Every structure is written in structure tokens, then in C-alpha cells.
Amino acid sequence: MSPPVSDRRCCPATISAAIRATLLLAATGLVSFGAVAAPADADGWQFSGDFRGGYFASERTARDGSESDEDAFNSRIRLAFERNLSETWKFRTRVAGRFGTEQDDIDVYLRSYAPTRGGADLGDITLDEAYFGYQAPDDGLRFKVGRMQTAFAVPGVASKGLDRNDSPNIGVNWTDGVHLDMPVAGGWRGHVIAQYQDSKGSSSVTAAPLDFSASGSRTTLFLGMENKQRVGAITQRMLSLTWMPDSLADLGLANPSRQDYVTVDARVAAEWPLGTAGARFVTGAEVGYALETPVDAVSGTGGTGDTGGLAWQVQASVYDFAPDHNIGVAIGRADAGWLISPDYRPNDSSLEVRYQWQFLPKTSMEARVRERRELEHPAGTRARVDRDLYVRVSHKF
């Protein structure tokens, strides 16, 4: 394997600057958004947060057989401020920052698009929440407007999603828009999410050749029907549709052709007790399909037609196999035309094992090993293979 990447450690001055920038952005968010919450007094603010960080390492065997590797210590910290405005309304804002030993500098910003297709970069500090929320009595209508987190994932130790799953692992993503969550019937709830997309890019994870430069691509629509009422062993059922108008550069980003990108998705989960000691088995599956996909020439698969649009995952977890110890497996794959998952790359299969130890009520340790293998590749090359691991600690406060 090749030597590790260069060691650009964060010096104390950089760390100090990061802390000062975080506090400055937090104060800015409270001043600009908190003013709307008047006439409540300062005692009404509630503070919370979380920290997640650890050691991350990876190695790659490229299509030409060459090998490379890298490792780093990375972290994410989020500080939230929340205030109840009445019995049904609240305001919440949160500062999120990503840091690592391989980052170049600190970048503090507040804008509607993320700097990379995966979200905020290492060294970035921004607001990932700033919304007004409404909660009707008796678990009725729920409503959010502003900047928020939206996530729908298959439950498990390695909880993952094929479509909308903001800020997994140590990522920072956000949704600018409106989220309507309403009761329907029989335990089913309907979700309508209208998300603003900036012409410079998305704040969610999107893979190329998704593009939002066309004027008709400003709004992405997500429609979902979800039921979490238990029926026998079944604990979750959900159907959803994502519509991204004029967002798919099916012939490449340099070509003016743009198509609507539409996906459908279904997931189900179940749970069974294991013995009498409190252990339980949790499993789930999800499948998605993209109706319109880019051509193979754009995705670099080596084919001559359109890329596939199928994606799926299966998860199985055992919780409390020993007190406070959990383990899970996640297997999945996404064709080259599935472009919206933060957890599964296009044109990849994935296998991972994840272990978790909840050694304190608000603190846990987690370890993961994963292999991702390319599904299609040009003739005369080999499938790219990525292997990675991390050991990290998470703490809530």
C-alpha cells in the first residue's frame, strides 16, 4: 500500500479559532432568530448538544490495481438552542461543525447549499437547524418551517437510508423548506417535505449528474406514508416518492438536457425478543427505484445504454446480546442511477459490521468495518474496492 496522506495536524491556534468561530455563529443565530421568539425571557432557552469523534482509516484498490490508504482523527460537534413559544409552538436553532486532523482551515458560513456533494466539509461551521415548529395536541399535526433535519432510515445498529437521511455518521447536512407531518388513519402518518435547492448545489447528499442550475429545479418534493404502530413483529412500514424536477443531467453536466429525477422507495422493519434477559433481534429491508437515470457514458460504468435505477439494503441487529452491547450487519447495493443516498454510493455494493457499547446513559463507543465494491466498470479494468473502519465515541449533553 502507498504511504499515508500528508499529516496536516490542527495546531492549537486552529482549534482555538474553531471554538471562537463556533461561539460567534451560535450567538449570531440566537440574535437573528431568537428575536422572533419575543416576548419570552432568557430563562426559557434550553441548551443541548452532542459530540462524536474518533479514528477513521481507509484503503482503496483502484481500477488499475494501484493501492492507496489514508487515516485521520475526525469529529463533529453540534450545539442546539431551543425555546417553547407556547404550548404548541417552539423555535430551535443549532450550530454544527466538522473538524479533522487533515482539514486545511476553518470556514464559517450561512448559506443554502453545501460546499461538497456530501455536505459540509472538514473545517466547516454552520447552522444545520433554524426552524419554527408546531405540534398539535394528542399527537396530531406536526409542522416545521425553516432549516431542519429530515431523516427516514431502516432501524438498526447500522441505521441507514436509501433516500432522505440528513447528517449520518459525522456528516452535516440540512433541509431548507417545509415539513408537514399529519395523521391519516390507522396509525399511518403522511409526510410532505418541500425543499429549496440552490442553483449552486444542494444541502442534501446528491451524486453527479444531479444538477440544480435550471430554474425549474428550485424545489424538491418528498411524499411519504409511514406507520410505526406495532402489528405483531412488524414495527415500521413506509412508502415514499421523491421528485426533483429538471435536476437530472442525463447526458452529462455539460449538456443542456435536463430530466425530472423521480424515485420510489419502500421499507419495512420488525423486532423479536431473544430469550428472557432482554436481548432483541431487529431487522429491516428497503428497496428503491429511480424511474429516469443517466446514460452509462456519463456514469463511467463502461456500458452503452442507461444506468440501472435499483437500490436495496437489508439490516439485522442484536441489541443487548450482553448488557448495553449491540451488534449489527448491513448489506446493500445501489445501481449507478441511484443518486440520492447518503449511505450507499452509486454503482457500489456494501457490506458492513457495526458494534456498539452504551457504557454510560449518554455516552457510547462504536466500531465499524466496511467493504464497498464497484458493480460495473469499463472493460480492461478491475472493480474498485474500498475498505474502511472507524472507532468513535458519541456523547450527548
N, C-alpha and C positions, 0 to 999 in steps of 0.2 A: 504494500500500500504506500501511497505517497505521503510525504511528511505532513503533519497537521498544518492548518492555515496559520497565518501570522498571529502572534499574540499581542493584541492591542488592548491591554488591561485598562480598566477605568481607574484613573487616578483619583485621589481624594477630592481634588478641586472639581472634577467632573461629577462625582457623586453629590458633592455639596450643591453644585449648580442644579442638579436634577431635583434635589429636595426643595430648593428655593423656588424653582420653576413650578413644581407641583403645588406648593402652597399658594403661589401667586395665581395660578389658574383656578384653584379652588376658591380663593377669595373673589376673583373676577366672576365666577359662576354664581356665587352666592349674592353678590351685589346686583348683577344684571337680572337674574331670575328671581331672587328672593324678594325683590321689591314688589313683584306682582302679588306676593303672598300676604302683604299687609292687609289688615292691621294686627296680625298676630305678633306676639312679643318674642324676644330672642330665646326665651326659655322653651319655646315649642320645637326648636330644632332637635332632631335626633341624628346622631352620628354613628356610622358603621363602616366597615371596610373589610378587605381581605388581602392577604399576601400569598403568592405562590411563586416558588423558585427552586432551582436545583441544577443538576448537571445533565447536559444534553450532549449526545455523541451520535455520529452517523458515518456511514461509509457507502460508497457508490461504486458499482461496476458499470461503466458506460457501454454504449452500443458497440464501441470499437474495442472493448475489452480492457481499457485502461481503468485504473482504480484510484480513488481519492477518498479522503476522510477529513472530518473536522470535529471539533468539540468546543464547548463553551459552557459557562455558567450564566443562565438567563433567569429573569424574574418578571413578575407583573405585580403591581400594587394598585389597588382601587380604593378611593375614599369617597363615601357617599354621605349626603346631607339631605334629610327628608323632613317634611313638616305637614301635619294634618291641618287643612284649611277649614274643614267642617267634618261632620260625621261621614260624609260620602266623598269628599274631595281631598286630594293631597298633592303636594309638589315634591319632586325628587330630582336631585342632580348628583352626578358622580364624576370624579376625576380619575382617569386611568392612565397609567404609564407603563411602558415596557423598557426593560434595561438588560444589558448583557455585556460580557467582557469583550465581545467583538464589535460593539457599536462604535460609530465614528464620533458622534456628538449628540447634543440634546436639541430637540426640535419641539417647541411648544406652539400649538396651533388650535384653531377652532374653525373648522370648515366642514362642508357636507360630503366630501369624498376622502377616501383613504389614500395614502401615498403609494401603496402597493396593491396588487390584486388579492393578497391575503389579508389586508387590513393595515393597521398601524405597524410601523417598523420599529426595530430596537432603537431606543433613544427617544421615542415619541411620547409626548404627554398631551392629552386632550380630554374633552368631556365626552364620555360614552353614554351618558344619560342626562336628560334635562327635559322633564315632561310633567304635565298635569294629568292626574289620574282620577277616574271616577269609579266607585264601587257601590252599586245599589245594594240595599239590604237583602238578606236571605239569599245570598249567592246569586244575585240577579245579574243585570247588565254590568259589564266592565268596559271601561273606555280609557284610552291613553292618547294624548296628542303631544308631539314634540319629538325629542330624541330618546330612544328606548332600546331595550334588549328584547329580541324576539327569538324564541328557540323552541323547536319541536324535535325531540330525539327519541330513539329507542332506549328504554331504561336498561341499566346495567352498570357494572363497574367500569366498562369501557363505553360509556354512553356516547352515541354518535348519531348524526342525522345526514340524510341524503340531500335535503334542501335547505331549510331555514334553521340555522343553529348558530346564533351570534356568539363570538368570543369563546371558542373552545380552548382547552389547554391553557397556554399563557397568551392567547391571542386577544386583540382588542378590535372589535367591530361594533357597528351600531346601525340602527334603523331610524331614519328621519321620516316621520309621517304620522299616520293614524292607525291605531289598532282597536277594532271593535270586537268584543268577545261577549256573545249573548247566549242565554239558554234557549234551546229549541224545544225538545221533548224527549222524554225517556232517558234523561241523563246526557243527552247529546248537547254540545255547545258549538255554535258557529263562530268562525274567526274570519274577519275581513281585515287585511292589512294593506294599506296603500302606502307605498314607499317612494319617496322622492329620489331620483337618480341624477346626479350632477353630470354635465356634459364632459367633465374631466375624468370621470370614473365613479365607481360605486363605493359605498361604505361597507357592503357585504362582500363575502368571498365570491368572486366571479372569475372564471377561467377564460382565456382567449379561445375563440374570437368574439366573445361578447363585447359590445361596444355601445356607449350611450351618447355618442356625438350627435345623432339625429334628433331633431326637435321632437319627434313623436315618441321618444324613449324616456321622457322625463319621469314617468310614473310606472312602477312595477306593482302588480296586483296579486295578492295571495288570498285564496279562498280555502277554508278548511272546515271539516266537520270532525269533532273529536268527542270521544266518550271514555271517561276514566272511572265510571261506576263498575264495580266488580260483578262479573257474571261467571260463577264457577271459578275456574282458574284464570280466566281472561281478565286482565286489569287495564288494558288500553286498546282502543281501536281508533284509527284516524284515516281519513281520505282528504287529499288536498290537491290544489291546482295552482300553478304559478304561471303568470302571463307577463312577459316582458316585451311590449310592443316595439317594433323597429330596432331591436337590440342585437340580433344575430348577424354578424358579418359572415354569411355562409360561404362566400367566395374569397374571404380574406379581408383584413382590416384596410388594405389599400384599395379595395374595390368598393364602389358606392352602393352595391347591393346590400340591402338590409331586410331581414325577415323577422316576424314575430317569433320569439322563443317561448314555447309553451311546454310545460311538463305536468305530468300527473303522478301522484305518489300515494302509496297505501302502506300502513304499518299496523302491527298487532303485537301485543306483549301478554305474557302470562306468568303466574307465580305459583309455586307449590311449597309447602313446608317440608323440611327434611328432618325426620326424627322428632324428638321431644326437647332438644336442647336449644331450640330457637333458630337453627340454620334454615335457610330457604333457598330455593332454586328459582332464578328469574331468567326468562328467555324472551326473545323478541325477534321479529323479522320485518324487513322493509323492502319494498320494491318500487322503483320509479322508472318512468319512460318519457323521453323527450320526443315530441312529435316532429320537430324540424331540427336538423342537425347540419353542421358544416360538412364540406366535402373533405375526403381523405387528404387531398393535396394540401389543404390548409392546416390540418392537424398533424401532418408528418407521419402518418401511420404506414405509408407505403402502398396503400390501396388506390383504387381508381374510381370508386363510387362515393357514396355518402357514408359518413361515420355512423356507427351504431349509437342508439339512444337509450340503451338499457342500463340500469344500475340496481344493485341489490346488496343487502347485508343481513347477516344472521349473528345474533349475540346469545351467549349463555354465561350466567354468573352464579356463583355460590356465595351467599352472604353469611357471615358468622360461621364458617366451617371450623374456626376456633373463635372464641370471643373477640369481637372487634377486628377480625381478619376476613378479607373478602378477596375473591379471585374471579377473573372473567376472561372470556375469549371473544374476539370479534373477527368475523370473516366477511369480506365483501369485495365487490369489484364495480367498476364504472367504465362503461364504454367511452370512447373518445368524444362522443357527442353529449355526454352528461357534464354540464359546465358549472353547476351551482352548489356543489357540496363543499363545506369547509373541512370535511373529514376524509373524503375519498377523492384522490386526484383523477382527472380524466385519463382513460387508457391505462388503468392500473388495476391489478388485483392486490389485496391487502390481507395480511394475517397478523394479528397481534394478541399478546397475552398481557394482562394487566393485573397487578397485585396491589392491594390497599390495606393499610393498617391504621385504624382510627384510634390512636393511642391516647388522645385527650378529646374531651367533648367537642372542641372547636379546632382541633389540630390533627392532621393526618399525614401519613407518608405514603407515597405511591411510586411504583416502579413499572415500567413498560418496556417490552421488547417487541419489535415490529419488522416485518419484511414486506416491501412493496415491489411488485414485479410488473413490468410493462406487458400489455396484452398483445399489441400489434407493433411491428417495426418494419422498416424497409428491407427488402431482400439484400442479402450480403452482410447484414448486421445482426447482432445478438440483442436479446431483450435486456433493457436497462434494469438493474436490480439495486434497490436501496434498502439498507438495513440500518435501524436506529434504535436507540434506547435512551431512557432518562430515568433519573431518580430525583424526585422532587418532594417538597414539603408544602402543604397548604394550611393556612391559619386564618380564621375569621375573628374579627374583633368588633 
